[in-house]
């Protein structure tokens, strides 16, 4: 018996995304990948990495631009020289006593459910417990709880004034 053709079908072949798929999705602005992954919870960096599966793009003129990867993981290079600061749009009315929820208002949608952020002035950390609610174009309400060892801490409102910042 002679084997005339041998074909290997990978189990992930139907889910594989190519550079062209991401180009259609992001257009000529690949730097928006971070923004897109924040707007749609299902499009996180992990999801996009898994979607790439066995394909990556090589920038060369001749030959095939796409090459299969046999690695079990991907490494991302992340620039950390810029930390985005999100400003308060209003002073919170609650103080988070006894582990209660606090509604904070920000000038833009940045934090999503299950995110943790730090208030720059006080150093307190907050855990987002619900999806943000849009009240206006530059006014987003986010429901959070303070991160603490026990429920004795309360929110220090001196670091939550309008124009003060938080960071992821």
MARFIKE-72603 format. One record per residue (C-alpha): residue number from 1; residue in one letter; x, y, z. Coordinates in nm, 3 decimals. Example, Ala and Ser with C-alpha at 12.3 -4.5 7.8 and 13.67 -1.06 7.14 Angstrom:
<pts>
[pt 1,"A",[1.230,-0.450,0.780]] [pt 2,"S",[1.367,-0.106,0.714]] 
</pts>
This chain:
<pts>
[pt 1,"X",[0.000,0.000,0.000]] [pt 2,"X",[0.128,0.343,-0.095]] [pt 3,"X",[0.033,0.656,0.103]] [pt 4,"X",[-0.014,0.928,-0.156]] [pt 5,"X",[-0.118,1.211,0.075]] [pt 6,"X",[-0.088,1.272,0.447]] [pt 7,"X",[-0.298,1.545,0.614]] [pt 8,"X",[-0.279,1.656,0.976]] [pt 9,"X",[-0.583,1.827,1.121]] [pt 10,"X",[-0.524,2.002,1.449]] [pt 11,"X",[-0.803,2.001,1.704]] [pt 12,"X",[-0.790,2.381,1.725]] [pt 13,"X",[-0.794,2.443,1.350]] [pt 14,"X",[-1.158,2.563,1.339]] [pt 15,"X",[-1.088,2.820,1.612]] [pt 16,"X",[-0.761,2.950,1.470]] [pt 17,"X",[-0.746,3.321,1.392]] [pt 18,"X",[-0.504,3.478,1.148]] [pt 19,"X",[-0.350,3.819,1.114]] [pt 20,"X",[-0.618,3.897,0.855]] [pt 21,"X",[-0.895,3.827,1.107]] [pt 22,"X",[-0.741,4.071,1.354]] [pt 23,"X",[-0.683,4.324,1.074]] [pt 24,"X",[-1.054,4.312,0.989]] [pt 25,"X",[-1.133,4.350,1.357]] [pt 26,"X",[-0.890,4.632,1.445]] [pt 27,"X",[-0.819,4.785,1.105]] [pt 28,"X",[-0.497,4.981,1.066]] [pt 29,"X",[-0.493,5.073,1.436]] [pt 30,"X",[-0.354,4.772,1.627]] [pt 31,"X",[-0.281,4.991,1.928]] [pt 32,"X",[-0.656,4.983,1.998]] [pt 33,"X",[-0.627,4.617,2.101]] [pt 34,"X",[-0.619,4.718,2.468]] [pt 35,"X",[-0.925,4.940,2.434]] [pt 36,"X",[-1.118,4.669,2.249]] [pt 37,"X",[-1.028,4.406,2.509]] [pt 38,"X",[-1.159,4.638,2.785]] [pt 39,"X",[-1.486,4.721,2.606]] [pt 40,"X",[-1.576,4.358,2.548]] [pt 41,"X",[-1.505,4.130,2.847]] [pt 42,"X",[-1.483,3.825,2.622]] [pt 43,"X",[-1.197,3.987,2.425]] [pt 44,"X",[-0.931,3.986,2.694]] [pt 45,"X",[-0.563,3.940,2.615]] [pt 46,"X",[-0.595,3.575,2.720]] [pt 47,"X",[-0.890,3.524,2.487]] [pt 48,"X",[-0.707,3.687,2.198]] [pt 49,"X",[-0.398,3.477,2.267]] [pt 50,"X",[-0.605,3.160,2.266]] [pt 51,"X",[-0.774,3.275,1.945]] [pt 52,"X",[-0.437,3.309,1.774]] [pt 53,"X",[-0.376,2.940,1.841]] [pt 54,"X",[-0.124,2.812,1.584]] [pt 55,"X",[-0.074,3.120,1.366]] [pt 56,"X",[0.143,3.427,1.390]] [pt 57,"X",[0.237,3.702,1.145]] [pt 58,"X",[0.583,3.768,1.001]] [pt 59,"X",[0.650,4.099,0.833]] [pt 60,"X",[0.836,3.997,0.520]] [pt 61,"X",[0.772,4.058,0.154]] [pt 62,"X",[0.848,3.721,-0.002]] [pt 63,"X",[0.702,3.385,0.076]] [pt 64,"X",[0.434,3.291,0.320]] [pt 65,"X",[0.367,3.553,0.590]] [pt 66,"X",[0.195,3.301,0.816]] [pt 67,"X",[0.374,3.027,1.000]] [pt 68,"X",[0.254,2.759,1.235]] [pt 69,"X",[0.365,2.772,1.599]] [pt 70,"X",[0.417,2.450,1.793]] [pt 71,"X",[0.459,2.627,2.127]] [pt 72,"X",[0.216,2.566,2.411]] [pt 73,"X",[0.219,2.928,2.529]] [pt 74,"X",[0.264,3.282,2.401]] [pt 75,"X",[0.468,3.561,2.556]] [pt 76,"X",[0.343,3.919,2.535]] [pt 77,"X",[0.570,4.220,2.567]] [pt 78,"X",[0.391,4.492,2.761]] [pt 79,"X",[0.516,4.847,2.791]] [pt 80,"X",[0.471,4.980,3.142]] [pt 81,"X",[0.613,5.328,3.102]] [pt 82,"X",[0.263,5.481,3.102]] [pt 83,"X",[0.006,5.427,3.373]] [pt 84,"X",[-0.337,5.564,3.291]] [pt 85,"X",[-0.499,5.769,3.564]] [pt 86,"X",[-0.879,5.786,3.592]] [pt 87,"X",[-1.032,6.098,3.750]] [pt 88,"X",[-1.324,6.113,3.990]] [pt 89,"X",[-1.631,6.290,3.850]] [pt 90,"X",[-1.802,6.322,4.189]] [pt 91,"X",[-1.734,6.259,4.557]] [pt 92,"X",[-1.872,5.921,4.676]] [pt 93,"X",[-2.163,5.947,4.920]] [pt 94,"X",[-2.106,5.614,5.097]] [pt 95,"X",[-1.808,5.528,5.317]] [pt 96,"X",[-1.800,5.147,5.283]] [pt 97,"X",[-1.840,5.082,5.657]] [pt 98,"X",[-1.897,4.716,5.753]] [pt 99,"X",[-1.813,4.600,5.399]] [pt 100,"X",[-2.096,4.791,5.235]] [pt 101,"X",[-2.089,4.889,4.870]] [pt 102,"X",[-1.972,5.231,4.751]] [pt 103,"X",[-2.086,5.399,4.429]] [pt 104,"X",[-1.801,5.596,4.273]] [pt 105,"X",[-1.829,5.823,3.969]] [pt 106,"X",[-1.552,5.854,3.709]] [pt 107,"X",[-1.507,6.071,3.402]] [pt 108,"X",[-1.463,5.770,3.171]] [pt 109,"X",[-1.541,5.402,3.152]] [pt 110,"X",[-1.226,5.219,3.245]] [pt 111,"X",[-1.291,4.977,3.530]] [pt 112,"X",[-1.498,4.663,3.473]] [pt 113,"X",[-1.649,4.405,3.706]] [pt 114,"X",[-1.385,4.216,3.912]] [pt 115,"X",[-1.115,4.482,3.853]] [pt 116,"X",[-0.910,4.616,4.142]] [pt 117,"X",[-0.787,4.974,4.146]] [pt 118,"X",[-0.598,5.200,4.382]] [pt 119,"X",[-0.686,5.552,4.491]] [pt 120,"X",[-0.369,5.756,4.439]] [pt 121,"X",[-0.401,5.997,4.733]] [pt 122,"X",[-0.492,5.751,5.007]] [pt 123,"X",[-0.352,5.421,4.879]] [pt 124,"X",[-0.680,5.242,4.948]] [pt 125,"X",[-0.776,4.963,4.709]] [pt 126,"X",[-1.124,4.897,4.574]] [pt 127,"X",[-1.278,4.588,4.417]] [pt 128,"X",[-1.539,4.646,4.145]] [pt 129,"X",[-1.849,4.434,4.216]] [pt 130,"X",[-2.076,4.535,3.925]] [pt 131,"X",[-2.056,4.653,3.567]] [pt 132,"X",[-2.023,5.032,3.524]] [pt 133,"X",[-2.338,5.234,3.463]] [pt 134,"X",[-2.334,5.522,3.216]] [pt 135,"X",[-2.509,5.835,3.338]] [pt 136,"X",[-2.356,6.075,3.081]] [pt 137,"X",[-2.074,6.074,2.827]] [pt 138,"X",[-1.823,6.175,3.093]] [pt 139,"X",[-1.993,6.029,3.400]] [pt 140,"X",[-1.973,5.657,3.480]] [pt 141,"X",[-2.084,5.507,3.810]] [pt 142,"X",[-1.893,5.205,3.940]] [pt 143,"X",[-2.002,5.001,4.242]] [pt 144,"X",[-1.706,4.892,4.456]] [pt 145,"X",[-1.608,4.750,4.795]] [pt 146,"X",[-1.297,4.838,4.992]] [pt 147,"X",[-1.029,4.570,5.012]] [pt 148,"X",[-0.949,4.518,5.378]] [pt 149,"X",[-0.856,4.242,5.626]] [pt 150,"X",[-1.169,4.311,5.825]] [pt 151,"X",[-1.469,4.540,5.792]] [pt 152,"X",[-1.333,4.815,6.019]] [pt 153,"X",[-1.194,5.038,5.741]] [pt 154,"X",[-1.394,5.318,5.585]] [pt 155,"X",[-1.332,5.513,5.267]] [pt 156,"X",[-1.111,5.819,5.315]] [pt 157,"X",[-1.303,6.085,5.122]] [pt 158,"X",[-1.005,6.324,5.122]] [pt 159,"X",[-0.856,6.123,4.833]] [pt 160,"X",[-1.183,6.096,4.638]] [pt 161,"X",[-1.247,6.460,4.549]] [pt 162,"X",[-1.340,6.568,4.196]] [pt 163,"X",[-1.033,6.566,3.972]] [pt 164,"X",[-0.828,6.332,4.196]] [pt 165,"X",[-0.711,6.012,4.032]] [pt 166,"X",[-0.712,5.635,4.057]] [pt 167,"X",[-0.508,5.374,3.872]] [pt 168,"X",[-0.550,5.010,3.774]] 
</pts>
